[in-house]
């Protein structure tokens, strides 16, 4: 069990670093969703299934979706400014 815990902690650290150091916002959103799934797996391994279910909903679905919708909205506004000028 300790080996699984250490392994998932390493994967979570790597995924978190990958999200932080990624420059492209779209790739950041995809990495953030993957990071959320890894956190959910970590919570299951550390025997916190209720927290894991919450993490799946919020961290792996809702937050990346909100960020993605924001990026789409910003891109639409940027294109409309270019068309008006």
C-alpha positions in Angstrom: 0.0 0.0 0.0 2.9 2.4 0.8 4.3 1.8 -2.7 1.0 2.8 -4.3 0.8 5.9 -2.1 4.3 7.0 -2.9 3.8 6.3 -6.6 0.6 8.4 -6.8 2.2 11.2 -4.9 5.0 11.3 -7.4 2.5 11.3 -10.3 0.5 14.1 -8.7 3.7 16.2 -8.3 4.7 15.6 -11.9 1.3 16.5 -13.2 1.1 19.6 -11.1 4.4 20.7 -12.4 3.4 20.0 -15.9 0.2 22.2 -15.5 2.3 25.1 -14.1 5.0 25.0 -16.7 2.7 24.6 -19.7 2.4 27.9 -21.7 -0.6 27.1 -24.0 -3.8 27.8 -22.1 -5.7 25.0 -23.9 -3.0 22.5 -22.9 -3.2 23.8 -19.4 -6.9 23.1 -19.2 -6.4 19.5 -20.4 -3.5 19.0 -17.9 -5.6 20.5 -15.2 -8.3 17.9 -15.9 -5.8 15.1 -15.8 -4.3 16.5 -12.6 -7.8 16.5 -11.1 -8.3 12.8 -12.0 -4.9 12.0 -10.4 -5.9 13.8 -7.3 -9.1 11.8 -7.2 -7.2 8.5 -7.5 -4.9 9.7 -4.8 -7.8 10.3 -2.5 -9.1 6.8 -3.2 -5.7 5.3 -2.4 -5.6 7.3 0.9 -9.1 6.0 1.7 -11.1 9.2 1.3 -13.7 8.1 -1.3 -16.1 11.0 -0.4 -13.4 13.6 -1.1 -12.5 11.7 -4.3 -16.0 11.9 -5.7 -16.1 15.6 -5.0 -12.7 16.0 -6.6 -13.9 14.2 -9.7 -16.9 16.5 -10.1 -15.2 19.7 -9.3 -11.5 19.3 -10.1 -11.7 17.1 -13.2 -14.9 18.4 -14.8 -16.3 21.7 -13.5 -13.2 23.9 -13.2 -11.6 22.8 -16.5 -15.0 23.3 -18.2 -15.3 26.8 -16.8 -11.7 27.7 -17.8 -12.3 26.4 -21.3 -15.6 28.4 -21.7 -13.7 31.5 -20.5 -11.0 30.9 -23.1 -13.6 30.5 -25.8 -15.3 33.7 -24.7 -12.0 35.7 -24.7 -11.2 34.4 -28.2 -14.6 35.4 -29.4 -14.2 38.9 -28.0 -10.7 39.2 -29.5 -12.0 38.2 -32.9 -14.9 40.7 -32.7 -12.4 43.5 -31.8 -10.3 42.6 -34.9 -13.4 42.7 -37.1 -14.5 46.1 -35.7 -11.2 47.7 -36.3 
